């Protein structure tokens, strides 16, 4: 198997990891709302793990295959690039936010954790969901060149 084929195999794995992170994030939110702290902690640990694995596999795929050119044109290309750009910017932003949330939880500074989570959660959700959207648009709806 050459690098391109292996990289192309990692793309659906990454989409699955994004979907997994999304599921854990939704569950974690529901658990904290119902004051199920231990379940929240486990769900958020799952989200962090899925997102960290995504990052490792994404960097691996990118190093093997580089960027892919979106094959869509016109409005579809504009929509794709808008989603991709916002996804990339917020993905870079969410990493230090999540690390800070983990630190605050570890130090049991839950008031600060709660305040930061109100901003981090929607950003992390957006990044996870748009990661799936980018994958579907690039690999299944329009293909890439």
Short mmCIF file of the C-alpha atoms (twelve columns), coordinates in Angstrom:
data_MODEL
# 
_entry.id   MODEL 
# 
loop_
_atom_site.group_PDB 
_atom_site.id 
_atom_site.type_symbol 
_atom_site.label_atom_id 
_atom_site.label_alt_id 
_atom_site.label_comp_id 
_atom_site.label_asym_id 
_atom_site.label_seq_id 
_atom_site.Cartn_x 
_atom_site.Cartn_y 
_atom_site.Cartn_z 
_atom_site.pdbx_PDB_model_num 
ATOM 1   C CA . UNK A 1   0.000   0.000  0.000  1 
ATOM 2   C CA . UNK A 2   1.454   3.353  -0.979 1 
ATOM 3   C CA . UNK A 3   1.308   6.580  1.066  1 
ATOM 4   C CA . UNK A 4   -1.620  7.997  -0.914 1 
ATOM 5   C CA . UNK A 5   -3.742  4.890  -0.377 1 
ATOM 6   C CA . UNK A 6   -2.908  4.784  3.328  1 
ATOM 7   C CA . UNK A 7   -3.702  8.487  3.672  1 
ATOM 8   C CA . UNK A 8   -7.016  7.957  1.913  1 
ATOM 9   C CA . UNK A 9   -7.821  5.157  4.382  1 
ATOM 10  C CA . UNK A 10  -7.194  7.530  7.278  1 
ATOM 11  C CA . UNK A 11  -9.755  10.073 6.022  1 
ATOM 12  C CA . UNK A 12  -12.848 8.022  7.023  1 
ATOM 13  C CA . UNK A 13  -11.138 7.077  10.289 1 
ATOM 14  C CA . UNK A 14  -10.756 10.785 11.022 1 
ATOM 15  C CA . UNK A 15  -14.395 11.447 10.156 1 
ATOM 16  C CA . UNK A 16  -15.404 8.636  12.494 1 
ATOM 17  C CA . UNK A 17  -13.260 10.118 15.270 1 
ATOM 18  C CA . UNK A 18  -14.952 13.500 14.727 1 
ATOM 19  C CA . UNK A 19  -18.359 11.820 14.936 1 
ATOM 20  C CA . UNK A 20  -17.275 9.980  18.067 1 
ATOM 21  C CA . UNK A 21  -16.088 13.217 19.671 1 
ATOM 22  C CA . UNK A 22  -19.399 14.841 18.759 1 
ATOM 23  C CA . UNK A 23  -21.330 12.016 20.414 1 
ATOM 24  C CA . UNK A 24  -19.231 12.234 23.556 1 
ATOM 25  C CA . UNK A 25  -19.653 16.031 23.653 1 
ATOM 26  C CA . UNK A 26  -23.444 15.747 23.412 1 
ATOM 27  C CA . UNK A 27  -23.466 13.061 26.102 1 
ATOM 28  C CA . UNK A 28  -21.129 15.076 28.332 1 
ATOM 29  C CA . UNK A 29  -23.385 18.109 28.054 1 
ATOM 30  C CA . UNK A 30  -26.464 16.049 28.918 1 
ATOM 31  C CA . UNK A 31  -24.681 14.437 31.862 1 
ATOM 32  C CA . UNK A 32  -23.513 17.717 33.380 1 
ATOM 33  C CA . UNK A 33  -26.990 19.207 32.956 1 
ATOM 34  C CA . UNK A 34  -28.413 16.296 34.924 1 
ATOM 35  C CA . UNK A 35  -25.601 16.627 37.501 1 
ATOM 36  C CA . UNK A 36  -24.143 13.208 36.678 1 
ATOM 37  C CA . UNK A 37  -20.567 14.343 37.318 1 
ATOM 38  C CA . UNK A 38  -18.805 10.983 36.938 1 
ATOM 39  C CA . UNK A 39  -20.620 10.247 33.674 1 
ATOM 40  C CA . UNK A 40  -19.758 13.768 32.464 1 
ATOM 41  C CA . UNK A 41  -16.107 13.194 33.292 1 
ATOM 42  C CA . UNK A 42  -16.060 9.893  31.392 1 
ATOM 43  C CA . UNK A 43  -17.837 11.360 28.373 1 
ATOM 44  C CA . UNK A 44  -15.517 14.343 28.213 1 
ATOM 45  C CA . UNK A 45  -12.498 12.043 28.566 1 
ATOM 46  C CA . UNK A 46  -13.866 10.165 25.572 1 
ATOM 47  C CA . UNK A 47  -14.241 13.414 23.616 1 
ATOM 48  C CA . UNK A 48  -10.675 14.444 24.450 1 
ATOM 49  C CA . UNK A 49  -9.351  11.002 23.474 1 
ATOM 50  C CA . UNK A 50  -11.254 10.932 20.176 1 
ATOM 51  C CA . UNK A 51  -10.134 14.471 19.342 1 
ATOM 52  C CA . UNK A 52  -6.503  13.733 20.244 1 
ATOM 53  C CA . UNK A 53  -6.500  10.595 18.092 1 
ATOM 54  C CA . UNK A 54  -8.050  12.626 15.285 1 
ATOM 55  C CA . UNK A 55  -5.211  15.144 15.533 1 
ATOM 56  C CA . UNK A 56  -2.543  12.411 15.400 1 
ATOM 57  C CA . UNK A 57  -4.177  10.678 12.427 1 
ATOM 58  C CA . UNK A 58  -4.867  13.983 10.650 1 
ATOM 59  C CA . UNK A 59  -1.222  15.046 10.901 1 
ATOM 60  C CA . UNK A 60  -0.210  11.582 9.665  1 
ATOM 61  C CA . UNK A 61  -2.616  11.761 6.720  1 
ATOM 62  C CA . UNK A 62  -1.551  15.301 5.862  1 
ATOM 63  C CA . UNK A 63  2.140   14.373 5.969  1 
ATOM 64  C CA . UNK A 64  1.486   11.445 3.615  1 
ATOM 65  C CA . UNK A 65  -0.894  13.037 1.112  1 
ATOM 66  C CA . UNK A 66  -0.780  16.805 1.610  1 
ATOM 67  C CA . UNK A 67  -3.801  18.929 0.857  1 
ATOM 68  C CA . UNK A 68  -6.552  17.899 -1.512 1 
ATOM 69  C CA . UNK A 69  -8.127  20.238 -4.021 1 
ATOM 70  C CA . UNK A 70  -11.898 20.512 -3.726 1 
ATOM 71  C CA . UNK A 71  -13.492 19.566 -7.061 1 
ATOM 72  C CA . UNK A 72  -16.684 21.605 -6.628 1 
ATOM 73  C CA . UNK A 73  -17.129 24.954 -8.327 1 
ATOM 74  C CA . UNK A 74  -19.145 28.129 -7.914 1 
ATOM 75  C CA . UNK A 75  -21.309 28.414 -4.817 1 
ATOM 76  C CA . UNK A 76  -20.377 24.915 -3.617 1 
ATOM 77  C CA . UNK A 77  -16.697 25.886 -3.607 1 
ATOM 78  C CA . UNK A 78  -17.450 29.098 -1.713 1 
ATOM 79  C CA . UNK A 79  -19.497 27.232 0.895  1 
ATOM 80  C CA . UNK A 80  -16.825 24.547 1.248  1 
ATOM 81  C CA . UNK A 81  -13.994 27.058 1.658  1 
ATOM 82  C CA . UNK A 82  -15.997 29.102 4.185  1 
ATOM 83  C CA . UNK A 83  -16.702 26.004 6.270  1 
ATOM 84  C CA . UNK A 84  -13.117 24.781 5.913  1 
ATOM 85  C CA . UNK A 85  -11.580 28.130 6.892  1 
ATOM 86  C CA . UNK A 86  -13.818 28.581 9.933  1 
ATOM 87  C CA . UNK A 87  -13.184 24.949 10.911 1 
ATOM 88  C CA . UNK A 88  -9.403  25.398 10.710 1 
ATOM 89  C CA . UNK A 89  -9.316  28.653 12.668 1 
ATOM 90  C CA . UNK A 90  -11.584 27.352 15.420 1 
ATOM 91  C CA . UNK A 91  -9.763  23.984 15.537 1 
ATOM 92  C CA . UNK A 92  -6.535  25.838 16.307 1 
ATOM 93  C CA . UNK A 93  -8.339  27.895 18.957 1 
ATOM 94  C CA . UNK A 94  -10.091 24.974 20.657 1 
ATOM 95  C CA . UNK A 95  -6.905  23.060 21.520 1 
ATOM 96  C CA . UNK A 96  -5.630  25.486 24.186 1 
ATOM 97  C CA . UNK A 97  -9.182  26.011 25.444 1 
ATOM 98  C CA . UNK A 98  -9.681  22.270 25.992 1 
ATOM 99  C CA . UNK A 99  -6.265  21.965 27.633 1 
ATOM 100 C CA . UNK A 100 -7.213  24.799 29.987 1 
ATOM 101 C CA . UNK A 101 -10.542 23.108 30.798 1 
ATOM 102 C CA . UNK A 102 -8.703  19.899 31.632 1 
ATOM 103 C CA . UNK A 103 -6.310  21.806 33.882 1 
ATOM 104 C CA . UNK A 104 -9.150  23.589 35.684 1 
ATOM 105 C CA . UNK A 105 -11.014 20.317 36.242 1 
ATOM 106 C CA . UNK A 106 -7.835  18.618 37.486 1 
ATOM 107 C CA . UNK A 107 -7.284  21.469 39.948 1 
ATOM 108 C CA . UNK A 108 -10.977 21.272 40.927 1 
ATOM 109 C CA . UNK A 109 -11.533 24.907 39.971 1 
ATOM 110 C CA . UNK A 110 -15.037 24.134 38.778 1 
ATOM 111 C CA . UNK A 111 -16.405 27.699 38.713 1 
ATOM 112 C CA . UNK A 112 -13.668 28.757 36.290 1 
ATOM 113 C CA . UNK A 113 -14.085 25.474 34.392 1 
ATOM 114 C CA . UNK A 114 -17.825 26.118 34.014 1 
ATOM 115 C CA . UNK A 115 -17.293 29.699 32.779 1 
ATOM 116 C CA . UNK A 116 -14.742 28.637 30.165 1 
ATOM 117 C CA . UNK A 117 -16.783 25.589 29.110 1 
ATOM 118 C CA . UNK A 118 -19.679 27.868 28.132 1 
ATOM 119 C CA . UNK A 119 -17.426 29.247 25.366 1 
ATOM 120 C CA . UNK A 120 -15.410 26.141 24.596 1 
ATOM 121 C CA . UNK A 121 -18.275 23.667 24.207 1 
ATOM 122 C CA . UNK A 122 -19.965 25.344 21.206 1 
ATOM 123 C CA . UNK A 123 -16.596 25.921 19.519 1 
ATOM 124 C CA . UNK A 124 -15.591 22.285 20.030 1 
ATOM 125 C CA . UNK A 125 -18.978 21.089 18.775 1 
ATOM 126 C CA . UNK A 126 -18.676 23.295 15.691 1 
ATOM 127 C CA . UNK A 127 -15.187 21.976 14.953 1 
ATOM 128 C CA . UNK A 128 -16.282 18.348 15.375 1 
ATOM 129 C CA . UNK A 129 -19.397 18.692 13.218 1 
ATOM 130 C CA . UNK A 130 -17.760 20.779 10.485 1 
ATOM 131 C CA . UNK A 131 -14.928 18.239 10.357 1 
ATOM 132 C CA . UNK A 132 -17.512 15.683 9.289  1 
ATOM 133 C CA . UNK A 133 -19.090 18.131 6.826  1 
ATOM 134 C CA . UNK A 134 -15.705 18.898 5.236  1 
ATOM 135 C CA . UNK A 135 -14.991 15.167 4.902  1 
ATOM 136 C CA . UNK A 136 -18.364 14.436 3.300  1 
ATOM 137 C CA . UNK A 137 -18.097 17.365 0.896  1 
ATOM 138 C CA . UNK A 138 -14.497 16.587 -0.067 1 
ATOM 139 C CA . UNK A 139 -14.632 12.801 -0.357 1 
ATOM 140 C CA . UNK A 140 -18.258 11.920 -1.085 1 
ATOM 141 C CA . UNK A 141 -20.230 14.789 -2.572 1 
ATOM 142 C CA . UNK A 142 -17.670 16.382 -4.878 1 
ATOM 143 C CA . UNK A 143 -14.559 14.245 -4.662 1 
ATOM 144 C CA . UNK A 144 -11.119 15.762 -4.833 1 
ATOM 145 C CA . UNK A 145 -8.504  16.151 -7.526 1 
# 
